Amino acid sequence: MNGLERIAAAFAGVRAQKRAALMPYVTLGYPQRALSSAVVESVAASGADLIELGVPFSDPLADGPSIQRSTQVALEQGMNLSGCLEMVADLRRRGVSTPFMLMGYVNPILAYGVQRFTADAARVGADGLIVPDLPPEEAAELEQACRENGLALVYLVPPTASAERIRLIAARSSGFLYLVSLTGVTGARRELPPDLVSFLQRVRQITQLPLAVGFGISNREQARVVGSVADGVIVGSALIDALGRAADPVQAAGGFVRELRQGMAVME
């Protein structure tokens, strides 16, 4: 199977279990480069259905303080796009089979070379890309390269998007849609947006792609609530915070993801 097919299979599998997919976010190279692969392994073994792997970048515009700090730490330890691809290859050699979404910004991809990057990403075992600062209108080359290499290319849908804009984004996306639950940057929040359900309903009227919700989901109860109305639940900053304060980041990663997964498992 190629990346697109593995992503489709992941969503079909959780749908058969009558639950949403859990997609944790981990910054590659954080909290320590030497521990990063073990952290991802722990996340995969603890119930993640897909994993968003953050590619460190010096100007992560869509990310809040927690993920910004994690990317800075990773950059200081020498992580770059090539290092991230090497880490994906290492994880596949270790036997991790969970679908991987590489989340990164467009400038490193352009510097690496679009065709070269997508071919290398597919070769090492990545399944798709999330590039938050690349609008569909400017993504024709990357879209074509992803199609040629069997990779998903997922766009973000903000809650302020018009129906016309949602139709455009949905038509250009593959794999699933990433619904941004609130305006602003990533970061754990105490409460979910009150209009989240209506936002999901608006998007569902336009596309049959799976809808994964991210930004602001920070605990088991919020994951359960979002998972009851969405096809996927993305949790990033809260997991990064847990890693940053843990004496044993690998154990903390597994415990955090298990807690989320157990909460989602009780849904009917």
C-alpha positions as CSV (number, residue, x, y, z in Angstrom):
1,M,0.0,0.0,0.0
2,N,1.1,3.6,-0.6
3,G,0.7,6.4,2.0
4,L,-2.8,7.4,0.8
5,E,-4.0,3.8,1.1
6,R,-2.5,3.4,4.6
7,I,-4.3,6.5,5.8
8,A,-7.6,5.4,4.3
9,A,-7.2,2.0,5.9
10,A,-6.5,3.7,9.3
11,F,-9.7,5.7,9.2
12,A,-11.7,2.7,7.9
13,G,-10.3,0.7,10.8
14,V,-11.4,3.1,13.5
15,R,-14.8,3.6,11.8
16,A,-15.4,-0.1,12.1
17,Q,-14.7,0.2,15.8
18,K,-17.2,3.1,16.0
19,R,-14.6,5.6,17.3
20,A,-12.5,8.5,16.0
21,A,-8.8,8.2,15.1
22,L,-6.3,9.5,17.6
23,M,-3.5,11.5,16.0
24,P,-0.9,12.8,18.5
25,Y,1.7,15.3,17.4
26,V,5.4,14.9,18.3
27,T,8.2,17.3,17.3
28,L,11.0,15.2,15.9
29,G,14.1,15.8,17.9
30,Y,12.3,16.8,21.1
31,P,12.9,16.7,24.0
32,Q,16.2,15.1,23.1
33,R,17.3,14.0,19.7
34,A,18.6,10.6,21.0
35,L,15.2,9.9,22.7
36,S,12.9,11.1,19.9
37,S,12.5,7.8,18.1
38,A,11.7,6.1,21.4
39,V,9.1,8.8,22.1
40,V,7.4,8.1,18.8
41,E,7.5,4.4,19.3
42,S,5.9,4.8,22.7
43,V,3.1,7.0,21.2
44,A,2.5,4.4,18.5
45,A,2.4,1.5,21.0
46,S,0.0,3.3,23.3
47,G,-2.9,3.6,20.9
48,A,-2.2,6.3,18.3
49,D,-3.9,5.5,15.0
50,L,-1.9,8.1,13.0
51,I,1.0,10.3,14.2
52,E,1.8,13.8,13.1
53,L,5.5,14.2,13.1
54,G,6.6,17.9,13.4
55,V,9.5,19.0,11.3
56,P,11.4,21.7,13.3
57,F,11.5,25.1,11.6
58,S,12.8,28.5,12.8
59,D,9.5,30.4,12.1
60,P,6.6,28.1,12.8
61,L,3.8,30.6,12.2
62,A,0.8,28.3,13.0
63,D,2.3,27.1,16.3
64,G,1.9,28.4,19.8
65,P,4.5,28.7,22.6
66,S,4.7,25.0,23.5
67,I,5.5,23.7,20.0
68,Q,7.6,26.8,19.2
69,R,9.8,25.9,22.2
70,S,10.0,22.3,21.2
71,T,11.1,23.1,17.7
72,Q,13.7,25.5,19.0
73,V,15.1,22.8,21.2
74,A,15.2,20.4,18.3
75,L,16.9,22.9,16.0
76,E,19.5,23.5,18.7
77,Q,20.3,19.8,18.6
78,G,20.8,19.8,14.9
79,M,17.5,18.6,13.6
80,N,16.6,19.5,10.0
81,L,14.5,18.1,7.2
82,S,17.1,15.5,6.3
83,G,17.4,14.4,9.9
84,C,13.6,14.0,10.1
85,L,13.6,11.8,7.1
86,E,16.3,9.7,8.6
87,M,14.3,9.4,11.8
88,V,11.2,8.2,9.9
89,A,13.4,5.6,8.2
90,D,14.7,4.5,11.5
91,L,11.2,4.2,13.0
92,R,10.1,2.0,10.1
93,R,13.2,-0.2,10.6
94,R,12.2,-0.5,14.3
95,G,8.8,-1.9,13.1
96,V,6.6,1.1,13.7
97,S,3.8,0.7,11.2
98,T,1.4,3.6,12.3
99,P,0.8,6.1,9.5
100,F,3.0,9.1,9.7
101,M,2.0,12.7,8.6
102,L,5.0,15.0,8.3
103,M,4.0,18.4,9.4
104,G,6.3,21.2,8.3
105,Y,6.6,24.5,6.6
106,V,7.2,25.2,2.9
107,N,10.6,26.9,2.9
108,P,12.6,23.8,4.0
109,I,10.7,21.7,1.4
110,L,11.6,24.2,-1.4
111,A,15.2,24.3,-0.3
112,Y,15.4,20.5,-0.3
113,G,13.6,20.3,-3.7
114,V,9.9,19.4,-4.0
115,Q,10.4,16.4,-6.3
116,R,13.3,15.1,-4.3
117,F,11.6,15.6,-1.0
118,T,8.3,13.8,-1.8
119,A,10.2,10.9,-3.4
120,D,12.5,10.6,-0.3
121,A,9.5,11.0,2.1
122,A,7.7,8.1,0.4
123,R,10.8,6.0,0.2
124,V,11.5,6.2,4.0
125,G,7.9,5.5,4.9
126,A,6.1,8.8,5.4
127,D,2.4,8.6,4.4
128,G,1.5,12.3,3.9
129,L,2.3,15.9,4.4
130,I,0.7,18.8,6.3
131,V,2.1,22.2,5.2
132,P,0.2,24.9,7.1
133,D,1.7,27.9,5.3
134,L,1.1,26.7,1.8
135,P,-2.3,27.7,0.3
136,P,-3.8,25.5,-2.3
137,E,-3.5,28.2,-4.9
138,E,0.3,27.9,-4.7
139,A,0.6,24.2,-4.2
140,A,0.3,22.7,-7.7
141,E,3.8,21.4,-7.9
142,L,3.7,19.8,-4.4
143,E,0.2,18.3,-5.1
144,Q,1.5,16.7,-8.3
145,A,4.6,15.4,-6.6
146,C,2.5,13.9,-3.8
147,R,0.2,12.2,-6.3
148,E,3.2,10.7,-8.1
149,N,4.6,9.3,-4.8
150,G,1.3,8.1,-3.2
151,L,1.4,10.7,-0.4
152,A,-1.6,12.5,1.1
153,L,-1.5,16.3,1.1
154,V,-3.7,17.7,3.8
155,Y,-4.8,21.3,4.1
156,L,-6.0,23.2,7.1
157,V,-9.6,24.5,7.2
158,P,-10.1,27.5,9.6
159,P,-13.4,28.0,11.3
160,T,-13.8,31.3,9.5
161,A,-13.7,29.7,6.0
162,S,-16.6,30.3,3.7
163,A,-18.5,27.5,2.0
164,E,-16.7,28.4,-1.3
165,R,-13.3,28.2,0.4
166,I,-14.1,24.9,2.1
167,R,-15.1,23.4,-1.3
168,L,-11.8,24.5,-2.8
169,I,-9.7,23.2,0.1
170,A,-11.6,19.9,0.1
171,A,-11.2,19.4,-3.6
172,R,-7.4,19.9,-3.3
173,S,-6.9,17.8,-0.2
174,S,-6.2,14.1,0.0
175,G,-6.4,11.7,2.9
176,F,-8.4,13.8,5.3
177,L,-9.1,17.4,6.2
178,Y,-7.5,19.1,9.2
179,L,-10.1,21.3,10.8
180,V,-8.7,24.1,13.0
181,S,-11.0,24.3,15.9
182,L,-10.3,28.0,16.7
183,T,-8.6,31.0,15.3
184,G,-5.1,31.6,16.3
185,V,-2.1,29.3,16.9
186,T,-1.8,25.9,18.4
187,G,-1.9,25.4,22.2
188,A,-3.8,23.6,24.9
189,R,-7.1,25.3,25.9
190,R,-9.3,24.8,29.0
191,E,-12.6,24.8,26.9
192,L,-13.6,23.7,23.4
193,P,-15.1,26.3,21.1
194,P,-18.9,26.5,21.4
195,D,-19.4,26.5,17.7
196,L,-17.3,23.4,16.9
197,V,-20.2,21.1,16.1
198,S,-21.8,23.6,13.7
199,F,-18.4,24.1,12.0
200,L,-18.1,20.3,11.5
201,Q,-21.6,20.2,10.2
202,R,-20.8,22.9,7.6
203,V,-17.8,21.0,6.4
204,R,-19.6,17.7,6.3
205,Q,-22.2,19.1,3.9
206,I,-19.4,19.8,1.4
207,T,-17.0,16.8,1.5
208,Q,-16.9,13.1,2.3
209,L,-13.2,13.2,3.4
210,P,-12.5,12.3,7.0
211,L,-12.5,15.3,9.3
212,A,-9.8,15.5,11.9
213,V,-9.9,18.3,14.5
214,G,-6.9,20.0,16.0
215,F,-5.8,23.1,18.0
216,G,-6.7,23.4,21.6
217,I,-7.5,19.8,22.6
218,S,-5.7,19.1,25.8
219,N,-7.2,16.3,27.8
220,R,-9.1,13.0,27.8
221,E,-12.6,14.6,28.2
222,Q,-12.0,17.0,25.3
223,A,-10.7,14.2,23.1
224,R,-13.8,12.2,24.0
225,V,-16.1,15.1,23.1
226,V,-14.3,15.9,19.8
227,G,-14.1,12.2,18.9
228,S,-17.9,11.9,19.3
229,V,-18.5,14.3,16.4
230,A,-15.3,14.1,14.3
231,D,-13.4,11.4,12.4
232,G,-10.1,12.2,14.0
233,V,-8.7,14.0,17.1
234,I,-5.3,15.7,16.9
235,V,-3.5,16.5,20.1
236,G,-0.2,18.4,20.1
237,S,0.7,21.1,22.6
238,A,-0.6,19.2,25.6
239,L,1.6,16.2,24.7
240,I,4.6,18.4,24.1
241,D,4.0,20.0,27.5
242,A,3.9,16.6,29.1
243,L,7.2,15.6,27.5
244,G,8.8,18.8,28.6
245,R,8.1,18.4,32.3
246,A,8.7,14.6,32.5
247,A,11.7,13.0,34.1
248,D,11.1,10.1,31.7
249,P,9.7,11.5,28.4
250,V,9.2,8.1,26.8
251,Q,7.1,6.8,29.6
252,A,5.2,10.1,29.8
253,A,4.4,10.0,26.1
254,G,2.9,6.5,26.4
255,G,0.9,7.3,29.5
256,F,-0.5,10.5,28.0
257,V,-1.6,8.8,24.8
258,R,-3.1,5.8,26.6
259,E,-5.1,8.2,28.8
260,L,-6.6,9.9,25.7
261,R,-7.2,6.6,23.9
262,Q,-8.9,5.0,26.9
263,G,-11.3,8.0,27.1
264,M,-12.1,7.8,23.4
265,A,-12.6,4.0,23.6
266,V,-15.8,4.4,25.7
267,M,-17.7,6.1,22.9
268,E,-20.7,4.4,21.4
